[in-house]
Amino acid sequence: MIAALRDAVADAARVSERAIDRHAGAHDASHFLLIPQAVATPVDAAEVGALLRASAAQGIPLTLRSGGTSLSGQAVTDGVLVDVRKHFRGVEVLDNGARVKVSPGVTVRMLNTRLARYGRKFGPDPASESACTIGGVVANNSSGMHCGTADNAYRTLESVTVVLPSGTVIDTGAADADERLRALEPALFDGLLRLAARVRSNPASVRIITEQFSRKNTMGYGLNSLLDFETPAQMLAHLIVGSEGTLGFVAEAVFRTVPVHPHTTTGLLVFDDLQAANSALPALVDSGAATAELMDALSLKVGQNLRGTPAVVKDLTVRNHAALLVEYSADTAEELAQAAAAGAAVLAPLGLSTPAVFSTDAAARAELWRLRKGLYASVAGARPQGTTALLEDVVVPVPALARTCSELTRLFGTYGYRDSVIFGHAKDGNIHFMLTDQFASASELERYAAFTEDLVGLVLGEGGSLKAEHGTGRVMAPFVLRQYGDELYEVMREIKALFDPAGVLNPGVILNEDPQAHLRHLKAVPAVAEEVDRCVSCGYCEPACPSKDLTLTPRQRIVTLRAIEQARLDGDTALVAELEKDYDYESVQTCAVDGMCQTACPVDINTGSLVKRLRRESASPVAGRIGTAAAGSWAGVTRGAGAALSLTAKLPSPVVRGPNTLARAVLGADTVPLHSPELPAGGSRRRRPAPEGAADAVYFPACVGTMFGPASPGGNTSPGVQVSFEELCARAGLTLLVPPGIDGLCCGTPWSSKGLADGQQAMAARTLAALREATGDGELPVICDATSCTEGLLAVIAGEVPAPGQRPLRVIDAVEFTAERILPVLGPYEKRDSLALHPTCSSTRLGVNPALEAVAGAVAAEVSIPENWGCCAFAGDRGMLHPELTASATARQAAEIAAFDAGAHASCNRTCELGMTRATGEQYQHVLELLEEVSRPAAPRR
């Protein structure tokens, strides 16, 4: 089997049998788990077609996987798992944004980023938009909070290029699509026409299909395709939508986009109970509300414990209340005012528990959406250790919504599922709820089976669908027959047979004859580490991870650690050894510990914290002693590193490379950094004489400025960020105090990132003492000129316990300080024409990016940030230890930057500037260096 699969791709290494690849890829966001026999990573549609043919010939099941955010078990397999995310990220905007051609590995957020400049967006708007990909959106017929059924994947799809299980490629948008389909796949062509005639000639079938697809419905195949379209090619295109990877591979899809309404007002309407909230829906929808999100009483109680919850919920004494988060959107402020007035007119008779307050303020609106989106995170993150979170969704006619919610709440009580909040898209009759359990013992499975039977009876009894948005998957496959009846179920079976005669494409999904399929292959979640045990495997972290295209993502780091622990519990020592053999490089050494995963994680996990601990636990005593010694003589270490770089800068590269490569071979690539020609000479010392007058702030210049000298754009060496910032402050009339002994101080990041605990503690104690003295025990703020060091100082300060009455130390990044205190007082000057800007992971985590963009905007008339921006993964010295990590992390954004042809390149952290210089060949500088240059009196324009 493996040989046949490897023959299907140009590079045999892209078909892997390694245990770590199979277990890392096994997990999606669902509560199911199957371990694939192999993982394949094709680069184009032709290779996917060859893999499909090989799979059919070998009789081996094959499953396509892109974002892995699916919740119903449709993206797991014990056959061949095919990654169609990594190499399928093309976007082509058509007709000035009115249409777009997109590949399956593009996330919804990235697609909307591309469309934003045209005032357009993608129709479907799932909550997982940061991580879910177009392939999954098509496969699941995704919708979301706003789009309803009008703008979902089915309705906005224009055409697809699909690779069928036979390997045949059909572009349904081509003029000859039907002729090609008839010539290459005659049985499929004729079969689709036959099934369409069969359905249309049966009034009962037409009635059921029309009713089922009048609302959100992802249960079974999209049989409405057989009614809505006349040609087999278009039937095929729309049957692919919602087919969950069981009928073919979507290599490209063309969609009609929808306009962005830039003006929005949002409010929370609180009602006495679910019935009152439900009764208000028709009037609200008729008034033009774009969104009406439901939260039940338990949701509101949970929401009261969330950070930043608005007062309308925080101050509520919740009894049986329910709430609707309502939004109105418009193209202009005037139109929005009219829409809001129409909404206000219907509110008076609704019997609200508290007065409704709508706001157009972005911060106030964000608070409300954090409340709504934080429910899942709050309950899932607080679930008992070792349990799995199962998120479900159903849809019923809107008039039955309140009754259904009340009955669901009763079922939760009957079966002992506590803390099961109900929330969802009320205007569509679509609600979500979550169950938490281990789903392992016989009694737990019996309870879940009985609950599911009652749920099915409840939803179908109300004329609803068992799946609204999340897809049938494995979890509801046994109930498709019950929802549609014998006749339409048989039509679905014939559809599957026409497309996939060998039955190898994602078998067991959508159609499954096993009545207990939803109870099999459920995921075990053994406890492995306090830092990550609350992970729900949603995959939201993955697009933000700089190692995602090289080794593992945060989700994969966690699930492989769980796989090791489960194998240990099972007594499978061979598997433990095989996984651990590769885990160090794949997970520990190539993690940038940048924390970007935390910015995307709904349960606030920073996988870098786990990796730091693993490094700390594996650090050798020798490394620990060296780290502690370095902390004790940091001034000499930094000067020595700078001197070494200055020396190597004068030598021919081959002279340096040979001994450097030998040292890495002998001492280890994780110990000796790799020198590269773009590295600068060393920098200068940081110490400064004490100011003559009173200081306005304490300046803590980062030690990386001593080790790495400034950039030399155009052969002209910059004075560096320390001199530039000092000059800017002088122009603004601000006096800085650099702490005595600064050359021996550091934020501690070099030790924390390597897990050298003793050295970190020693440096933290010395730095805190120096800052206490320099700031007058917290009276003055501390300014740092490298965002990662700013973040490091904040972490050091967070570990301090101030004495009673002692002021906490305040740390501000130099970019923020400049935006607030210096930009407003700079005199007139001529800006540069253009600037390429690289925000850093730390500037993102610290919330500094708005200030960074403001300062960049003061430097250049045009500021460009790559759409594919992400962490550069230089990560202190990580990019020198593992240059392949930075190369992988920066590849896509580097290509964009080359196209910018910008006049200057800037960031806000010296090591990130080095990483981007290596990636692009352009000299990156701190943005404050450029600001000082352009605002310098009589500065010539370049």
N, C-alpha and C positions, 0 to 999 in steps of 0.2 A: 504493500500500500504506500509506504513512505517513498519508495523509489518512483512509483507512478506520479505521486504528487510533486516530487522534486523535478521530474522530467517536464512538468507543466509550467515551470517558472524558469526564467533565464539564469537566476542565481540559486543554486540548490540550498544555500544557507538560509534562504528566506522561508524554508519549511523546517520547523524546529520540533524535535521530540524532547527537548530538555524539560525536565520536571518543573523548573522554575518558570519557564514560559507557559507551560500547560496550566499550571496552577494559578499563575498571575492572570492569565487570560480567561480562566474559567468563570470568574465572578462578574455578574452584571449587578444592576440595582435591585433585582428581584430577590425573593426568599428561596429560590431554587438553586441547586448546585449540581452540575455535571462536569467531569474532568475530561477535556478533549484528548484524543490520542495524538494530535499534532496541531500546530498553529502555523498557518500560512499567511504570508504578507505579500500579496501581489502588487505590482506597480501600475497595472493598467487593465482595461476591460478584457483584452485578449488573454491575459494570464488568468483572469477570473474564469473566462470561458473554458480554458484548458483545464483548470482545476475542477470545474463542474463536470466536464466530460470524464476526467479521471475518477472522480467520485462515483459517477454513475457506473463506469466500467468495473470499479472495484466493489460496488454495492456498499460504500461507506457513507454514512450520513454526513452532510456538510451544512454548516450554519454560518451565515454572514454576520459580522459584528462591526459596528462603527462606534458610536458613542458609549454604548453599554449602559444607558440610563433607563432602559425598559424595566417595567415593574412586574410583568406577568409571566416571566420565564421564557420569553420567545427568543432570547439571545444566548442560551446556554446549550451545550451539546456534549455528548460523549464520543462524537466522531471527529470531524475536521472543523476547526474554527478558523475562519478566514477574516483577517483584519482588513476592512475596507475603509479605514479612516486615514491611516498614515500617509498614503500616496494618492489620495483622492480629495484634494482640497482646492480645486479650481473654481473660480467664479468669473463669469462674463456678464457684465451688465449690458442690457439691450434696450434700444428705444428710449434712451435718456432715463432709464430706471423703471420704465413701465413694465418691462419684462426682465427676467434674469435666468441665465443658464448656470446651473450649479452642480457640483459633484457631491457624492454622498458623505464625504468626510468633513464637510464644512459645518461648523456650528451655526445655530440660528443667530447667535449674537454676532459672530463674525460676518455673516451675510447681511445683517441689519446695519453693521458698521459700514460696509461697502455701499449700501443703498442710502444711507442717511444724507449724503451730500446731494442726493436727487430729491429729497423730501418724500421718500418712499420707504416701505418696509415690507417684510415677508408677512403673508397673511396669518399663518399659524403663530401663536404666541404662548407656547407651553412654559410652565414655571421653570423648567429645566433648561431654558434657552441658552444659558452660558455653556452648557456641556452637551446637550443633545444635538445630533447632527441631522442633516437633511435626509440622509439615508434612512434613519429611524423615523423621521417625521413622515416620510412617504410610506414606509413599511407599516406604521401604526395609524395612519390618517390622523395625525396630531391636530389638536385645536388649541385650546387654552382659555385664558381668562376673559379675553375680549372678543375673539374672532367668531365664536359660536359655530354654526354650521355654514354661514355665508362665506367665510374666508378661510375655511380649513384646507388641508392639503388636497382633498378631492376636488373642491370647488375652484381652487386657484391653479390647479395643474393644467398646463397646456399640452405638454408632450413629455415622453420619457425615451431615453435610449436604454433598452433593457437587454440583458444577456440571459437567455433562456437556459434551462437545465441541459439542453442539448448542445449548448455553446453558440447557438444562433444569436446574432445581434440584430435587433430591430429598433430603428428610430421611428417612433410613431408620429413624429412631426414631419417626416419626409413626405414629399408629394407621392412617392410610390410605395408608401408604407404597406398598404393593403396588398398590392401586387407582390411585394417582397415576402410578406407574411404568407400569402397563399402559395407562393412558389417554394419557400423553404420549410414551412410548417403547415402543410395542407390539412392534416388532421386537426390541428389547433384552430386554423381558420374556419374550417367547416363546423367544428364542434361549437365554437362560440356563436355562430349564426343559429345553429340548431338549438342550443340552450336558450338563446334570447327568444326564439319563437316559442319554445316550450313554456317559458315563464310568462310571456305576454298573452298566451292563449289560455292561461289559467287565472280567472278573476281572483280566486283566493290568494294565489301567489302575489299578484299585483297589489292586492290590498295590504298584505302583510309587509311586503317590501316598502311600499309607500309609507305605511305607518311607522315602521321601524327606523327608516332613514329620514323621517321628518324632524328628528332630533339627533343629538350626538349619539353615535352608535359605532363601536369598533368590535362588535361581536360577530364572528364568522367572516366570510368573504363579502365584499361590497357588491351584492347582487343588484343594487340600483344601477350599476354600470350596464346591465343587460336591458334596462328600461330607458336609460338616459341617452344612449348613444346608438347610432345606426351601423357604424362600420366596425369590423372586427379589430382593427388597429386601435381605435379609441376605446372599445370595450376592454381590450387587453391593457391599455395604459391605465385605465381607471380601476380595473381589477387588481392591478399591481399595488395600487394604493390600499393600505390596510391589510395586505397579504402577509405581513410579518416575515418576509424572507422565505416564504414557502413556494413561490411561483417563479422567481427569477431575481436577478441582480440589477438594480437601477444604477447604471454607470453615470448617467447625467439626467437631469430633469429641467424642464423649462416651466417657469411659473409666471403668472400675472401677479404683479405686486400691488399693494394697496397704499393709499396716501397716508402720510403721517399728519395727524392733527396736532399742531404744536401747542395749542392752548387747552389746558385741562384743569378742572376743579374736582376735588375729592372730599367726600364727607362720610361719616359713620352714622348710620341711623340705628338707634337702639329701640327695640320693641319689648313689650311685656312678655311675649312668648313667641314660639315658632309659628303658631297659627297667624298671629298678627303680622309677623314679617312676611309670611307667605302671601297673605291677603293683599299686601302692599305691592307685590311684584307687578301685576298687570298695569297698574297706574304708572309705576316707575318706568317700566319698559316703554309704555306708550308716550311717556314724556321725553323719550330720547336718550335715556341712560345708556351709556356705552358698556358699563360694567355694573353688576350687582353681585357681590361676593357674600355668601352666607357664613356666619359663625354662630354656633349654638351656645348654650349657657356654659357648658364645660369649656368650650373654646375661649370664652370671655374670661373665665376664672384662670385658665392657664395663661392667657394673655396678660393678666394683671401682674404676673411675676416676671414678665419679659422686660429687659432693660429698654428704657425709652418709650414705654407704652403711654399713649396720650391720655390726658386727664379724663376724657369722656368715658374711658374704660377703667382707668386706675381708680377713679373715685366712685365707681358704681357698686352698689350692694347687689351682687348678682343672685337672683333667685331662679326664675324660669326664663330669663331674658334671652333674646336672640338679636343679632345685629346684621345689618347689610352694609357693606362697604360699597358706596355708589360713586361712580365717576361720570362726568359729562365732558365731552371733548369737542373741539371746533377748530376751524382754520384761522379764525380771527378772534380778537378779544371781544368784539361786538357780538359775534355769533355765539361765543361762549356765554356772554351775559344773557342773551336771549334764551339759551338752553337752560342756564341755571335758573332763570326766572320761571321757565316752564316747569322745572323740577320743583321749585319752591311752591308753586301753585297747587301741586298735588300733595305736598307734605302735611298741610294743615289738618286734613281729615284723617290722617293715618294713625293717630293715637300714639305718637312717639313717647317713650319713657323719659327721654331727655331732649332738650332742644337740639335740632340739627345745625351743625356748623360746617360749612363748606369752605375750602381754602384752595387758592391757586399757588400758595407758597410751596416751593419744592421741598423744604425741610419738613413742613407739616404733613405734606402728602406722603413723604418717605416714612414718617412715623407710622402712619396708618397702614402702609403696605408692609412695613417690618412686622407689625402686629399680625397681619394676615399670613404672611409668609413664614413667620417665626413659629407658628403653631406646630408644624411638623417637626421642626428642629427641637423645640422644647420638649415635646413628648418623647420623640425618638432618642434624644440625647440623654434623657433621664430614665430610660427603660432599665430594668434590672440587668445586671451583668450576665452575659451569656445568652440573652434572649435576642430574638430576631424581630425586626419591625416589618409588618406587612401592611402596605398602603393599598387600599382598594378604592375603586370608584364605580358608581352605578348612575343610571339616569332614569327618571320617571317623568310623566307629564307634570308640568308645573303645578296644576291644581292639587296633585297628590303629594307634593314635596313635603309639606308640614307633617302630614300623616305618616309618610315614609320615615322621616327623621325621628318622629316620636316612637314608632315601632322599632326602629333600629336601636334606639336608646334602651328600649325594653329588652331587646335581644342581648345587648351588651351585659345588662344586669343578669339576665337568665344564665348566660354562659360564663360569667365571671371575668369578662374583659374590661378591666377598669381603665380609666383615663383614655378612653377611646373618643377623641374629639371628632365632631362632624363639621366639615367646612366644605366650601365648593362654590360652583358657578350657578347661583340661584336662578338667574334669568333663563338658564338652559335646563333647569331641573336636574343638574349634574352635581352630585356630592361625593366627597372623599371621606374616608374614615380609616383609622389605623388600628390594627391589633398587634399586641406584643406578647410573645410567648416563646418557649423553646421549640415547640412543634416537634418534639422528639419522642416522648413516651407514648405508650398506647392510649393512655387517658387523655393526653393533650391532643393527639390526633383525632380521637373519637369526639372530643369536644369541638374541635375545629370543623370536622366533617358535619356534625349536627348543626352547628351554627350556619355553615354554608348552605345546607339544605333549606333551612328556614329563611336565609337571605334570598335564595333563588325563588322560593315561593312568594316571598314578600314583593320582590321587584317585578317578577313576571305577573303576579296577581294585580299589580297596578298598571300593567301594560307598558312596562319599561324595558330597558336593556341592561344586561348584567355587566356590560362594559361600555363606557361612554368615551373614554380617551386613552386608556392605558393598553388597549389591545387584548385580544382573547388569550394569547399565550398558551401556557399549560394550565394556568389556574382556573380558567373557565371553559377550556376545551371540552370537558365531559358534559357541559350543559348547553352546547350549541344546538343539539337536536331538540332539546326541550323548549328552547326559545323560538325556533323557526318551524318545527314540525318535520315530518318525514319527507315530504315532497321537496322542500327547499334544501333540506340537509343533503338529500341525494343529488341535487343540482350542484351543491358545493363539492361533494365528493367527485363528481364528474369533472368539475373545473380543475381540481387538484390533479386528477389523472391525465387530463389533456395537457397540462403544462409540464408535469413531472411524472412521466410514466413509470420511472424506476422508483419513485417515492423516496428519494434520498435527500431532497432539499428541505432541511429543517423539519424532519418528521416528528409527529407528536404535538406539534403546535397548530392551533386553530381547530383541527380535526383530530380527535383521539378517541378510539373505541374503548379505552380503559376507563371505567367509571370512577376509578380512584386515582387517576393521573394527577389530580391536584394535591394528593396526599403523599406523593412519592418524590424522592430526590430533594427533600427540603434541606436547607442550609443549616449546618451547625456553626455556632459562633463561639468558640472557646475564648476565654479571657486570656490576653497575652500581655497587655501593657496598659497601665492606667491612662497614659496619654492618648490612646487610640481606641480603647474598648468600646466607646460609644459610636464608632464608625458604622454607618448603615450602607456602605458600599455604593452610594449614589453616583459617584464618579464626577461630581461637580468640580473636584480639585484638578482633574486631569488636564484640561486645556491650559491651566495656569502653570503647570509644572515644566521647568526647563529640561528635565531629563526624559520627557514623555516619548521622544522619538529615538532615544538612545538605549535606555535600559528600562527602568520601572517608573510608574507614576505613584503618587501617594497612596491611592487606593490599592494598587498592586503591592506596594511595600507592606501594607497592613494585611492584606489577605494571604500573602505568601507566609508572613509570620504566623498567621492563624493556621495555615496548612501545615507548617512545621510542628506547631503545638498539637494539632489534631492527630498528625502522624505519630507523635510521641505518645499521646493518649491511647492510640490504637496499637502501640507496640511495633510500628513499622519503622524499625531503625534504619533500614536501607533508604527509605524515602527521606527520612530526617537528614541523613548524611548527604544525599544527593541535592536536596534543597539548600542546606547550609553551605555546601561547597561553592555555590554561585551567589549566595545571598549577600556576601560582604561587598563584592564589586557592584552587583546589580542594584543593591538597595542602599548600602551604607556609604561606600566610597563615591558614588556618583550622584548622591543627593546634595544639592546646593544649599540645603538648610536655609533657604531664602524666606520661608514663611508665606509664600504666595498662595499655597494651598489653603491656608487658614482664611485668607480673604474670600475664598470661594466656598468654604465648607459650611453647610447649614447647621452643623453641630459644633463648629468652632474648634476643629482639630488642627493643630500645627504638627504635621508629621516630622518636621525638622526637629522638634523637641524630642521625639522618640529616637531619631537618628543620632542626635547629640548624646543622648544617654547611652546608646549602643556603642558609640565611639568611646565614651568615658569608661564603660565597663571593659572594653577590649584594649584600652591603652596600656602599654607595657610600663612596668615600674621605671625603666630607663627613660621612656618618653616623658613620664610624669616628672622625673627629676630634672630633665632638661627643660621642660616647660616652666617649672618652678624657678630654676636658675635664670632662665630668660626673663621672667617677670621681675626678678630681683636686680637685673642689670639691663633694663630695657633700653636705656639711652645708648649704651654701647652696642646692643643688638641692632637697633635701627640704623645707627650710623654705620655699623659694619655692613649691613645689607645694602645701604646706599652706596658705600664705597665699592662693594663688589660689583654692583650694577654699573657704576661709573667706569670701573676697570674693563668690564666685559664690553661696554659700549665702544671702547677704543680698539678692541681686538676684532679680527675677521671672524665672521660667524662660524666657519668650520673649526676654527681653533677652539671656540667655546663649546660647540655642539658635541665634539668627540668625548672629552672628559665628562661633560654633563650627562650624556647618554650612558656612558659606562657607570657613572655613579648611580643613576636610576636603576640600571640593571642589577647592580650589586646590592644597593641599599633598599630598593623598592620604589615603584612609581608613586606610592602613597606617602613617601617620605621626602624624596628629592624633587623639587620643582623643575620643570623643563624650561630652559631659557629659550626665548624666541627673539628674533631680530628687532621687532617693533618695541620691545621694552625700552624705556628711557634710561638715561643715567640716573644716579642717585639724586636725592633732594637735599635740602638744607635743614639745619637745626631749627627747632620751633621756638626756642626761648627768646624772650623780649625783655628789655628793661621795664621796670615799673613805671606807669604813667605819672606825670607830674601832678595832675589834678585828680579829682574824683572820677571813678570809672562809672560808665553807664551799664556795662555788662562785663562778665568774665568770658574771655575767648579761649576755647579749648580746641586748638588746631589739631587735626587728626595726624597720627604718627605715620600714616601711609605717605604723607607729603615729604617725610624724611627719607623713607625707603625708596620711593619712586618720584623722580623729579618731574617737573611740568612738561607739558607737550611742546612740540616745536612745529606748529603749523607753518607751512611755507618756508621752513628753515629758520624761522624766527622763534627763539625760545621765549615762552611766556614767563612772566614773573612768578606764576603759580597762584593757587587760590588763597594762601595765607596773605601774601603781599597785596593781592587784589582786594580781598575783603577789608583789610586794614585801610587801604587807600579809599575805598568806598565809604567806610565809616568816618574817616577823616573829613571827606567832602560833606558828609551829613552832619558834622559837628558832634560825633559820638566818640567817646573815649573807651578804649578796651583795656582790660587787664588780663594778661596771660599769666596763669598760675606759675609761681616759682617752681622749679623742678619739672616743668612740663615735658622735658625730653625723656623723662623716665616714667611718664604716665600714659595710660591707654584705656580705652573703653572696655577692654576685656574680651572682645569678640574673637581674637586669634586663639584664645584658650578655650572659650565656650564652644566654638565650632568644631574643635578637635577633641573635645571631651577631656581636657586637662584641668581637672577640678581644682587641684591645689594651687596651680599657677593663677587660675582665674580668681580664686578667693584672695590670694595675696595682692594681685593687682587691684581688685575691687576695693580692698581696704585702703590701699595707698591713695587711689584716685579719689575715693569719697572724702578722706581726710583732707586732701589738698583742695578739693572743691568747697568743702565746708569753710575752710580758712579763707580762700580767695573770695567767696561770695558774701563774706560777713555772715556766715551761718544761715545762708539761704536768702539774704536780702537782695542780691543781684541775680539776674538770670544767667545761665550758662549757654553760650552759643557754640555750636560745633559745625564744622564746614564739610562734613561727609555724612550723608544720610544714614549709612549703615552704622557709623560711629555714633551718630545721634541716637539711633535705636539702641545701640549697645549701652550707651550711658543711661538711657531711660531704664533699661533692664537692670543695671547696677543699682540705680536709685530705688527701683521697685523692691529690691531686696533689703533696703535699709529700713530699720525701725527707728524713726526719729524719737528723741527724748521728749517727754511731756513739755508742751509749749514750744518745741523747736519747729521752725518753718521747714517744710519739705523743699528740697532742691528743685529748681525749675530748669528744664533743658529745652532750648529752641534751636531748630536747625537754621543755619545761616541763610538759607534760601527764604524761609518764612520771615526771618528777621529783616532781611533786605526788602521783601515785598511790603512789609508793614511800616518799617522805619526809614528806609533809604529811598525807595522809588518815589515816594511823594515829594521829596525835597531835591531830587536831582534836577539840575538845570536843563535847558533844551540842548539837544545834540542830534546828530544824524544817525539813524539806525542802519544796520546792515540790511541787505536785500533779503537774505534767506538764511534759515537755520534749521538743521535737523536735530531734533531733541529726543534724548533717551531718558525717560523716567526710570527710576530704579525700583527694585522690589521694596526697598526700605522707604523710599518716598511715597510709594503706594500704601504701604502698611501704616505709615505715620500720617497719612492724609495731607502730605505736603504738595501733591501734584498741582492743585490749583495755583498755589504760590509759585511753583516752578514754571508753570505755563505763563504766569503773569510776568515773571522776570525774563523769560525767554522772549515774550512779546515786547518787552522793553529793549531787547537787544536787536531784534530783526523784524522787518515788516511782515515777513511770511515765516511761520513756524510750522514745521511738518513733523508729525509723530507717526511712525509706521502703523498701519492697521494691524500688522502681525507683531506689534510690540510685545515683548515679554522679558523676563529676567534673563540677563546675559550669561548667568551661571559662572562668572569668573570667581565670585564668592571668596574674596580675599585671595588665597593662593590656590583655590580648588581648580581654577581654570589653568593654572600652571602645572598642577599635579596631574590633571586629566584634561588636556586641551581638547579632547574629543567631545567633552561635555559642553564647553563653550561653543565649539563649532556647530554642534547639533542645535543648541538652543538659539543661536543667532542666525541660522542659515536663511530663514524666510525674511526676517526683518532686514538683513543685510542686502538682500536683493532689492527690496523696496527702497532702501536708503540710496543705493546706487542710482536708482531712477530719479530720486529727488534732485540730484545735482546741486545740492545746497552749498552755500558759500562758507558755512561754518557748521561745526558739529559739537554738541554740548550734552553734558549730563550733570550730575551733582554728587559724584562719588568717584574718587580717583581710580580704584580698582575696576569699577564698571567702565570708566573711560578707557582703561587699558583693554578690557575685554572687547569693547566696541571698536577700538582702533584695530585690534587684531582681526576682528570679523569683517570690517569694511575697508581697511586700508586708509581710512581717513583719521586725521588727528583729532581726537575728542578732548575737549577741555571742560573744566568746570564752568557752568553758565555764569558764575560771578566773575571769572577771568574775562569773559567776553563783555560782560556789562561794564566792567571797569575800563576796558579798552575803548568801547564805543562812546562812553560818556566822559572820557578823559578830555580835558580842555584842549581845543584845537586838534583833536585826534583826526588823522587823515582817514578817509573812508576807503575800505578795501572791498 
